């Protein structure tokens, strides 16, 4: 299988959280440690004030790395914020590291290219589209993140298919979703 990554466009992925009525776009991801538990948290905006950096986050969207993919995953109840005050600004500390989503997606896609099965889905966690690609060029168009299913990228795929019995050279062009793991 030969996969080539054409490009990723500058974008901010949708945060799909069942606790909110509508998805939100985020600019990056915070990774941190809390009592030796590693967690990730989407960042919706950041600002600099003198030498300090602040991140706009929703603490209820925290995902513990060791429990990633678990439906019951989230912030500790003692640290949960009320519905009226769910988004707040937090100050950068040495226990936090910030990565813009363009970096997270490019890193994940680069690692995916080596061992991707060529399957594209109609929606994140949805139905599989057509045949797998044998030789393809991927262009990342959009992304979404879910605490239950992780990071998914929407791709424009151009390539040749793999037939079930023999390899065909039928060109395919499809737009769909590909799951990628969030890398540490």
C-alpha positions as CSV (number, residue, x, y, z in Angstrom):
1,X,0.0,0.0,0.0
2,X,1.3,3.4,-1.0
3,X,-0.2,6.4,0.7
4,X,0.9,10.0,0.2
5,X,-0.1,12.9,2.4
6,X,-0.7,15.9,0.1
7,X,-1.4,18.6,2.7
8,X,-3.3,19.7,5.7
9,X,-5.2,22.9,5.5
10,X,-5.2,25.3,8.5
11,X,-8.3,24.4,10.5
12,X,-9.7,24.0,13.9
13,X,-11.5,20.7,14.6
14,X,-15.0,20.3,16.0
15,X,-15.2,19.1,19.6
16,X,-18.0,16.6,19.7
17,X,-19.2,16.4,23.3
18,X,-22.7,14.9,24.1
19,X,-23.0,17.3,27.1
20,X,-23.3,20.3,24.8
21,X,-26.1,21.2,22.5
22,X,-23.8,22.1,19.6
23,X,-20.2,21.3,18.6
24,X,-17.5,23.9,19.2
25,X,-14.3,24.6,17.2
26,X,-11.0,24.4,19.1
27,X,-7.6,25.7,18.3
28,X,-5.4,23.3,20.2
29,X,-5.0,20.7,22.9
30,X,-3.6,21.0,26.4
31,X,-1.9,18.0,27.9
32,X,-1.3,18.0,31.6
33,X,-0.7,16.0,34.8
34,X,-3.0,16.1,37.8
35,X,-2.0,13.8,40.7
36,X,0.1,11.6,38.3
37,X,-2.9,11.2,35.9
38,X,-2.2,12.5,32.4
39,X,-5.1,14.3,30.7
40,X,-6.0,16.2,27.5
41,X,-8.2,19.2,27.2
42,X,-9.4,21.2,24.2
43,X,-8.4,24.8,24.0
44,X,-10.9,27.3,22.3
45,X,-8.7,30.4,22.5
46,X,-5.5,31.6,24.1
47,X,-4.1,35.0,25.0
48,X,-0.9,36.5,26.2
49,X,-0.8,39.1,29.0
50,X,2.8,40.3,29.6
51,X,4.7,37.1,30.2
52,X,1.7,34.9,31.1
53,X,-0.4,32.7,28.8
54,X,-4.0,31.9,29.4
55,X,-6.2,29.2,27.7
56,X,-9.9,29.3,27.3
57,X,-11.2,25.7,28.2
58,X,-14.2,23.8,29.3
59,X,-13.1,21.6,32.2
60,X,-16.0,19.2,31.7
61,X,-14.3,18.1,28.4
62,X,-11.2,16.8,30.1
63,X,-10.2,13.3,29.0
64,X,-7.9,11.2,31.1
65,X,-5.4,9.6,28.7
66,X,-5.5,6.2,30.4
67,X,-9.3,6.1,30.1
68,X,-9.4,7.6,26.6
69,X,-12.3,6.1,24.6
70,X,-14.3,5.4,27.8
71,X,-17.8,6.8,27.9
72,X,-17.6,7.6,31.6
73,X,-14.3,9.6,31.0
74,X,-14.1,13.2,32.2
75,X,-13.2,15.6,34.8
76,X,-13.4,14.7,38.5
77,X,-16.8,15.8,40.0
78,X,-15.0,17.9,42.6
79,X,-13.5,20.0,39.7
80,X,-16.5,20.2,37.5
81,X,-17.9,23.6,36.6
82,X,-21.5,24.6,36.6
83,X,-23.5,24.8,33.3
84,X,-23.6,28.6,33.5
85,X,-19.8,28.8,33.9
86,X,-18.5,25.9,31.8
87,X,-15.9,27.9,29.8
88,X,-13.2,29.6,31.7
89,X,-9.7,31.0,31.3
90,X,-6.9,29.0,33.0
91,X,-3.3,30.2,33.4
92,X,-0.4,28.2,31.9
93,X,1.7,26.2,34.4
94,X,4.7,24.0,34.0
95,X,2.4,20.9,34.3
96,X,0.7,21.9,31.0
97,X,1.9,21.6,27.4
98,X,0.0,23.1,24.5
99,X,-0.1,21.8,20.9
100,X,-2.0,23.5,18.1
101,X,-4.4,21.1,16.3
102,X,-2.5,21.6,13.0
103,X,0.5,20.0,14.7
104,X,-1.5,17.2,16.4
105,X,-3.3,16.3,13.1
106,X,-0.2,16.5,11.0
107,X,1.8,14.3,13.4
108,X,-1.1,11.8,13.6
109,X,-1.5,11.7,9.8
110,X,2.2,11.2,9.3
111,X,2.2,8.2,11.6
112,X,-1.1,6.9,10.0
113,X,0.4,6.8,6.5
114,X,2.8,4.0,7.4
115,X,0.1,1.5,8.5
116,X,-3.3,2.8,7.3
117,X,-5.7,0.1,6.0
118,X,-7.1,2.5,3.4
119,X,-10.6,2.6,4.8
120,X,-12.6,5.8,4.7
121,X,-15.9,6.2,6.6
122,X,-19.0,8.2,5.7
123,X,-19.1,9.8,9.2
124,X,-16.9,9.4,12.3
125,X,-17.7,6.0,13.7
126,X,-20.1,5.5,10.8
127,X,-20.5,3.3,7.7
128,X,-17.5,2.3,5.6
129,X,-17.3,3.8,2.1
130,X,-16.5,1.7,-1.0
131,X,-13.3,-0.3,-1.3
132,X,-10.0,0.4,0.5
133,X,-7.4,2.5,-1.4
134,X,-4.2,0.8,-2.5
135,X,-2.4,3.9,-3.8
136,X,-3.8,7.1,-2.6
137,X,-3.2,10.8,-2.0
138,X,-4.9,12.3,1.1
139,X,-5.7,15.9,1.7
140,X,-7.0,16.7,5.2
141,X,-10.0,19.0,5.0
142,X,-11.4,19.1,8.5
143,X,-11.3,17.2,11.8
144,X,-13.4,16.4,14.9
145,X,-12.6,15.0,18.3
146,X,-14.9,12.9,20.5
147,X,-14.1,11.7,24.0
148,X,-15.6,8.3,23.0
149,X,-13.9,7.8,19.6
150,X,-10.9,10.1,19.6
151,X,-9.6,12.2,16.7
152,X,-11.1,11.8,13.2
153,X,-10.0,13.7,10.1
154,X,-12.1,14.4,7.0
155,X,-10.0,13.6,3.9
156,X,-10.3,14.1,0.2
157,X,-8.9,10.8,-1.1
158,X,-7.7,10.2,-4.7
159,X,-6.3,6.8,-5.7
160,X,-6.7,3.3,-6.9
161,X,-8.8,0.6,-5.2
162,X,-7.9,-2.8,-4.0
163,X,-10.3,-5.4,-5.5
164,X,-11.3,-8.4,-3.3
165,X,-9.8,-11.0,-5.7
166,X,-7.4,-9.0,-7.8
167,X,-6.0,-5.5,-7.7
168,X,-7.9,-3.1,-10.0
169,X,-6.6,0.2,-11.3
170,X,-10.0,1.8,-11.1
171,X,-9.5,5.4,-10.0
172,X,-11.5,6.5,-7.0
173,X,-12.2,9.9,-5.5
174,X,-14.0,10.1,-2.2
175,X,-14.5,12.4,0.7
176,X,-14.8,10.8,4.1
177,X,-13.5,10.3,7.6
178,X,-10.5,8.5,8.8
179,X,-9.7,7.7,12.5
180,X,-6.3,8.8,13.8
181,X,-4.9,8.4,17.3
182,X,-4.0,11.5,19.2
183,X,-0.3,11.2,19.7
184,X,1.5,12.1,22.9
